[in-house]
Amino acid sequence: MPRKYHPGTIDNAQVIRRINQRTARRLNNALTSEGTRPFQSVEKLTQQQADLQALVGSALSVVADESAVEGFGPPSSEWGDLCAVRVSVPAGRSVSAVQATGTATMTAKSTSVETGCVLRLLVDGRQVASGVMSRESAESDQWDGLVSGVINLNNLKPGDVISVVLQYRAATPADWPKQESNTADLTVQAAFPVVSTTREGGA
């Protein structure tokens, strides 16, 4: 069943620690599967996490939220939604740095499947990350994927809703039947710093 966590009901720092642990685990699995060719840039993901921690320390308003789904399938050859999170812009804020991390584990119909599903992240309709799922070995029918991205949003208004969506698609949908073991989750952290309107040198 889908799980939904709402801002204000969870500890943001705890969510972020859980996100970091999940990201590290998925990345390790992907790197193991891909050998010397990184599934995602280790340096980029590490920097994104460091940037997020800096934002958490400096911003006065941080919203952390997540969504998960299981037992889904089959995908389509067109993009379809897996998980979605909606973040409301708090009062007095007009800019945000949004980080989103999506992960998925899916079981193919057999070990003969050679190409994984494709994942992507959208923030307010803009793609911030994409990647192809991979597996540990040719003898495995379980595939894992991770996508993570950061985007800065400006000219926001209090009450605006920032939509974040994890999507997937497959070149051959029949390779990916509905499986109870299929799981996916989306975690989002949005930092809303105070923007100074003071001009240097006076009016």
C-alpha positions as CSV (number, residue, x, y, z in Angstrom):
1,M,0.0,0.0,0.0
2,P,1.2,3.5,-0.7
3,R,2.8,5.3,2.3
4,K,2.5,9.1,2.7
5,Y,4.3,11.3,5.2
6,H,3.2,14.9,5.6
7,P,5.4,17.9,6.6
8,G,5.2,18.6,10.3
9,T,4.5,14.9,11.3
10,I,8.1,13.7,10.8
11,D,11.6,14.9,11.9
12,N,13.3,16.6,8.9
13,A,16.8,15.7,10.1
14,Q,15.7,12.0,10.5
15,V,14.2,11.9,7.0
16,I,17.4,13.4,5.5
17,R,19.6,10.8,7.3
18,R,17.3,8.0,6.0
19,I,17.6,9.5,2.5
20,N,21.3,9.6,2.7
21,Q,21.5,6.0,3.8
22,R,19.1,4.8,1.1
23,T,21.0,6.8,-1.5
24,A,24.3,5.3,-0.5
25,R,22.9,1.7,-0.6
26,R,21.3,2.2,-4.0
27,L,24.4,3.8,-5.4
28,N,26.6,1.0,-4.1
29,N,24.3,-1.6,-5.7
30,A,24.4,0.3,-9.0
31,L,28.1,0.6,-9.0
32,T,28.5,-3.1,-8.3
33,S,26.2,-3.9,-11.1
34,E,27.9,-1.5,-13.6
35,G,31.5,-2.4,-12.8
36,T,33.8,0.5,-13.7
37,R,31.1,2.6,-15.4
38,P,29.2,4.5,-12.7
39,F,25.4,4.2,-12.8
40,Q,25.4,7.8,-11.4
41,S,28.2,10.2,-10.8
42,V,29.5,9.5,-7.3
43,E,31.0,13.0,-7.1
44,K,27.8,14.6,-8.2
45,L,25.6,12.7,-5.8
46,T,28.1,13.3,-2.9
47,Q,28.1,17.1,-3.7
48,Q,24.3,17.2,-3.9
49,Q,24.1,15.7,-0.4
50,A,26.7,18.1,0.9
51,D,24.9,21.0,-0.6
52,L,21.6,19.8,1.0
53,Q,23.3,19.6,4.4
54,A,24.6,23.2,4.0
55,L,21.1,24.3,3.1
56,V,19.6,22.6,6.1
57,G,22.1,24.4,8.3
58,S,21.5,27.8,6.9
59,A,17.8,27.9,5.9
60,L,15.1,28.8,8.3
61,S,12.4,26.8,6.6
62,V,13.0,23.2,5.3
63,V,10.3,20.8,4.3
64,A,11.0,17.1,4.0
65,D,8.4,14.7,2.6
66,E,8.3,11.3,0.9
67,S,6.0,8.9,-0.9
68,A,6.3,5.2,-1.7
69,V,4.5,2.5,-3.7
70,E,4.7,-1.2,-4.0
71,G,3.2,-4.0,-6.1
72,F,3.0,-2.0,-9.3
73,G,3.4,-2.8,-12.9
74,P,3.5,-3.2,-15.8
75,P,5.1,0.0,-17.1
76,S,4.2,1.6,-20.4
77,S,6.4,2.6,-23.3
78,E,5.4,6.2,-22.4
79,W,6.2,7.9,-19.2
80,G,4.0,7.0,-16.3
81,D,4.0,8.2,-12.6
82,L,5.3,6.0,-9.8
83,C,5.4,8.4,-6.9
84,A,4.5,12.1,-6.4
85,V,5.1,14.7,-3.7
86,R,3.6,18.1,-3.4
87,V,5.3,20.8,-1.4
88,S,3.6,24.1,-0.5
89,V,5.6,27.3,-0.4
90,P,5.6,28.8,3.1
91,A,4.6,32.3,3.9
92,G,7.3,35.0,3.3
93,R,9.4,32.8,0.9
94,S,9.9,33.3,-2.8
95,V,12.9,31.0,-3.7
96,S,13.6,27.4,-3.0
97,A,16.3,24.8,-3.5
98,V,14.7,21.4,-4.1
99,Q,16.4,18.1,-3.9
100,A,14.6,14.9,-5.0
101,T,15.8,11.3,-4.9
102,G,13.9,8.4,-6.4
103,T,14.7,4.7,-6.1
104,A,13.0,1.6,-7.6
105,T,13.4,-2.1,-7.4
106,M,11.6,-4.2,-10.0
107,T,11.5,-7.9,-10.9
108,A,11.6,-8.8,-14.6
109,K,9.7,-11.7,-16.1
110,S,12.9,-13.7,-16.4
111,T,16.7,-13.4,-16.4
112,S,16.7,-13.2,-20.2
113,V,15.6,-9.5,-20.0
114,E,18.6,-7.4,-21.0
115,T,17.5,-3.8,-20.6
116,G,16.1,-2.1,-17.5
117,C,13.4,0.4,-17.1
118,V,14.2,4.1,-17.3
119,L,13.5,6.4,-14.4
120,R,13.3,10.2,-14.4
121,L,12.5,13.0,-11.9
122,L,10.4,16.0,-12.7
123,V,10.2,19.1,-10.5
124,D,7.4,21.5,-11.6
125,G,7.4,19.8,-15.0
126,R,11.2,20.1,-15.5
127,Q,13.4,17.0,-15.8
128,V,16.2,17.2,-13.2
129,A,17.5,13.6,-13.4
130,S,17.2,10.3,-15.4
131,G,18.8,6.9,-15.4
132,V,18.4,3.3,-16.5
133,M,17.9,0.6,-13.9
134,S,20.6,-2.1,-13.6
135,R,21.1,-5.6,-12.0
136,E,23.9,-7.3,-10.2
137,S,24.5,-10.0,-12.7
138,A,23.0,-11.7,-15.8
139,E,21.7,-14.4,-13.5
140,S,19.5,-12.0,-11.6
141,D,15.9,-11.0,-12.4
142,Q,15.9,-8.1,-9.9
143,W,16.8,-4.6,-11.2
144,D,17.6,-1.5,-9.1
145,G,17.6,2.2,-10.1
146,L,18.4,5.5,-8.5
147,V,18.0,9.1,-9.7
148,S,18.8,12.2,-7.8
149,G,18.8,15.9,-8.7
150,V,18.7,19.4,-7.4
151,I,17.0,22.5,-8.8
152,N,16.7,26.1,-7.8
153,L,13.3,27.7,-8.1
154,N,12.7,31.5,-8.1
155,N,9.7,33.9,-8.2
156,L,7.6,31.7,-6.0
157,K,4.6,32.9,-4.1
158,P,3.3,31.7,-0.7
159,G,0.8,28.9,-1.2
160,D,2.3,27.9,-4.5
161,V,2.6,24.1,-4.9
162,I,5.9,22.5,-6.1
163,S,5.1,19.2,-7.8
164,V,7.8,16.5,-7.7
165,V,7.2,13.2,-9.6
166,L,9.2,10.0,-10.1
167,Q,8.3,8.4,-13.5
168,Y,9.2,5.2,-15.3
169,R,8.9,3.6,-18.7
170,A,10.1,0.5,-20.5
171,A,11.1,-0.2,-24.1
172,T,9.4,-3.6,-23.8
173,P,6.6,-3.3,-21.2
174,A,5.8,-7.1,-21.4
175,D,9.2,-7.7,-19.8
176,W,7.9,-6.1,-16.5
177,P,4.7,-7.7,-15.3
178,K,3.0,-6.6,-12.1
179,Q,5.0,-8.0,-9.2
180,E,4.2,-7.7,-5.5
181,S,8.0,-7.3,-4.9
182,N,8.2,-4.2,-7.0
183,T,8.9,-1.1,-4.8
184,A,9.6,2.6,-5.5
185,D,10.0,5.6,-3.3
186,L,10.5,9.3,-3.7
187,T,12.0,11.6,-1.1
188,V,12.0,15.4,-1.4
189,Q,13.7,18.2,0.6
190,A,12.9,21.8,-0.2
191,A,14.8,24.6,1.5
192,F,13.2,28.0,1.6
193,P,15.9,30.6,2.6
194,V,15.0,34.2,3.5
195,V,15.8,36.5,0.6
196,S,17.2,39.9,1.5
197,T,15.6,42.8,-0.4
198,T,18.1,45.4,1.0
199,R,20.1,47.2,-1.7
200,E,23.7,48.1,-1.3
201,G,24.4,51.8,-1.2
202,G,20.8,52.7,-0.2
203,A,17.9,53.8,-2.4
